[in-house]
Amino acid sequence: MGATFSRAAVSGAVAAAVAGGAYRALRARPRRRWQRTNYAGRTVDLYAGPAVALGAAAGTAVLPLPARTRYAAVLAAGGCGAYD
């Protein structure tokens, strides 16, 4: 159990670090096409989706899983990021 928890913790830390870094990098150079007006009339950005997709892909890549499983997880994360 200890080794499994340790791998999951490392994967989560990697995912969080990559997602946070990607989000900060995307917000550093704002683009109009990545901004929308919400229901309250405020401008919001759409940078969280790609940032989380990159973080999930990086977190999955460090897990000791079969290559097909990692590939499927990365595709699922990319699909969720694109949907968001």
C-alpha positions as a Python dict, from the first residue, in 0.01 Angstrom:
ca = {
    (1, 'M'): (0, 0, 0),
    (2, 'G'): (282, 242, 79),
    (3, 'A'): (443, 218, -265),
    (4, 'T'): (108, 262, -440),
    (5, 'F'): (29, 570, -233),
    (6, 'S'): (375, 709, -300),
    (7, 'R'): (334, 669, -677),
    (8, 'A'): (-8, 831, -666),
    (9, 'A'): (129, 1120, -461),
    (10, 'V'): (413, 1176, -706),
    (11, 'S'): (171, 1159, -999),
    (12, 'G'): (-59, 1412, -832),
    (13, 'A'): (229, 1645, -754),
    (14, 'V'): (355, 1630, -1112),
    (15, 'A'): (4, 1691, -1247),
    (16, 'A'): (-51, 1989, -1017),
    (17, 'A'): (286, 2143, -1097),
    (18, 'V'): (244, 2108, -1473),
    (19, 'A'): (-117, 2232, -1469),
    (20, 'G'): (-26, 2532, -1254),
    (21, 'G'): (272, 2620, -1470),
    (22, 'A'): (75, 2585, -1792),
    (23, 'Y'): (-207, 2801, -1655),
    (24, 'R'): (35, 3075, -1547),
    (25, 'A'): (215, 3061, -1882),
    (26, 'L'): (-110, 3087, -2078),
    (27, 'R'): (-236, 3378, -1867),
    (28, 'A'): (94, 3562, -1910),
    (29, 'R'): (10, 3617, -2278),
    (30, 'P'): (-367, 3670, -2294),
    (31, 'R'): (-545, 3630, -2625),
    (32, 'R'): (-894, 3751, -2708),
    (33, 'R'): (-1003, 3424, -2866),
    (34, 'W'): (-949, 3249, -2529),
    (35, 'Q'): (-1184, 3488, -2349),
    (36, 'R'): (-1562, 3481, -2323),
    (37, 'T'): (-1831, 3684, -2153),
    (38, 'N'): (-2019, 3487, -1889),
    (39, 'Y'): (-2385, 3514, -1789),
    (40, 'A'): (-2309, 3800, -1549),
    (41, 'G'): (-2137, 4005, -1819),
    (42, 'R'): (-1785, 3945, -1684),
    (43, 'T'): (-1495, 3840, -1904),
    (44, 'V'): (-1358, 3496, -1817),
    (45, 'D'): (-1068, 3305, -1968),
    (46, 'L'): (-1063, 2950, -2101),
    (47, 'Y'): (-708, 2858, -2004),
    (48, 'A'): (-796, 2605, -1733),
    (49, 'G'): (-904, 2333, -1979),
    (50, 'P'): (-574, 2304, -2167),
    (51, 'A'): (-377, 2346, -1844),
    (52, 'V'): (-560, 2059, -1672),
    (53, 'A'): (-527, 1840, -1980),
    (54, 'L'): (-151, 1893, -1984),
    (55, 'G'): (-128, 1830, -1610),
    (56, 'A'): (-329, 1509, -1633),
    (57, 'A'): (-118, 1388, -1923),
    (58, 'A'): (204, 1459, -1732),
    (59, 'G'): (71, 1297, -1415),
    (60, 'T'): (-30, 987, -1606),
    (61, 'A'): (305, 967, -1783),
    (62, 'V'): (495, 914, -1457),
    (63, 'L'): (278, 622, -1341),
    (64, 'P'): (408, 267, -1393),
    (65, 'L'): (122, 165, -1622),
    (66, 'P'): (121, -24, -1950),
    (67, 'A'): (179, 201, -2249),
    (68, 'R'): (-174, 146, -2385),
    (69, 'T'): (-327, 253, -2055),
    (70, 'R'): (-115, 569, -2040),
    (71, 'Y'): (-205, 649, -2399),
    (72, 'A'): (-577, 608, -2328),
    (73, 'A'): (-553, 828, -2018),
    (74, 'V'): (-372, 1102, -2210),
    (75, 'L'): (-637, 1091, -2484),
    (76, 'A'): (-915, 1111, -2224),
    (77, 'A'): (-748, 1408, -2057),
    (78, 'G'): (-708, 1581, -2391),
    (79, 'G'): (-1072, 1519, -2475),
    (80, 'C'): (-1186, 1663, -2143),
    (81, 'G'): (-962, 1966, -2190),
    (82, 'A'): (-1094, 2024, -2539),
    (83, 'Y'): (-1453, 1991, -2417),
    (84, 'D'): (-1392, 2237, -2136),
}
